[in-house]
Amino acid sequence: MHKTIEPTILYFGTPVALISTLSPDGSPNLAPMSSAWWLGWSCMLGLGQMGQTSDNLIRTRECVINLPSEDLVTHVDRLALTTGKDPVPEKKRQWGYRHEPDKFGIAGFTAMESESVAPPRVRECPVQMEGIVHDYRAFGKNVSANMFEVHIVKLHVDEELLAGEGPRSHIDPVRWRPLIMSFCRFFGLGGEVHPSRLADSDFMKLVAQGAAPHVAGSLPAAQIVQTGAGSMEGKTPFTS
Ligand SMILES: Cc1cc2nc3c(=O)[nH]c(=O)nc-3n(C[C@H](O)[C@H](O)[C@H](O)COP(=O)(O)O)c2cc1C
């Protein structure tokens, strides 16, 4: 039996990301967020319009998307209810937010120079993605938010998480322990619940073989679908 409900927010579990950007005075800002997803080498970020990060992304078009592992949860939690914005917008002040000029410092994170963009990376995060804002627009119903399409230009991964050798080595999902936020509570990943049929598709085999991103991304749909019983016939793995 299902009930129709109307909660204030729909906040199903997504990984936590720490977005580093540069504020107008040149200092680094760091915002915890979890409305992020990836497709190919692009990432979509959903960020409130009142935040300093939204302003910084629109002004500079550069960021680093740092992914903390679950053991960094206490560091991440220290960033809650802080903003790089000064003065703090009235609404956020009422919600209990305070201005914090040194987010790296209060969280106990170390800023580390990026290679292709100006904002620094978070050294402690095992995954760091340097990105350029390709596009953005207002997003959502009953929410003052922007969505940012970010193109990843450089990916740095702690070698402890990697399977395989060379530039096409990939992240081993068994070693990767992302921090997940679900309905404002922190979780890690549980164990694997089932093998995925998507992993058997020709496209994913190509990915596993380490095809270059532009090769895998430019394959026509017909070349990347499985056929036959139990297949995903007629659908690309990433659009179905
Ligand atoms: C774990 C966590 C996840 C969050 N997820 C989001 C999110 O997805 N989008 C968003 O706009 N704010 C999110 N927030 C709130 C922002 O961190 C908050 O608005 C903050 O003030 C942004 O910092 P800034 O103003 O310096 O950019 C999240 C906060 C925490 C602690």
The ligand as an ORCA input file, in Angstrom:
! r2SCAN-3c Opt
* xyz 0 1
  C      26.366     17.234      3.376
  C      25.767     18.491      2.789
  C      25.149     18.441      1.551
  C      24.614     19.615      0.980
  N      24.054     19.551     -0.272
  C      23.712     20.694     -0.899
  C      23.289     20.670     -2.253
  O      23.224     19.632     -2.896
  N      22.992     21.851     -2.856
  C      23.078     23.052     -2.167
  O      22.797     24.108     -2.750
  N      23.462     23.089     -0.896
  C      23.798     21.952     -0.239
  N      24.222     22.003      1.064
  C      24.240     23.303      1.760
  C      25.435     24.161      1.353
  O      26.615     23.585      1.846
  C      25.240     25.562      1.925
  O      24.255     26.226      1.173
  C      26.489     26.399      2.002
  O      26.187     27.621      2.615
  C      27.137     26.663      0.657
  O      28.357     27.337      0.904
  P      28.700     28.688      0.148
  O      27.617     29.692      0.483
  O      30.036     29.086      0.710
  O      28.710     28.354     -1.282
  C      24.712     20.846      1.690
  C      25.332     20.877      2.941
  C      25.848     19.722      3.490
  C      26.521     19.811      4.837
*
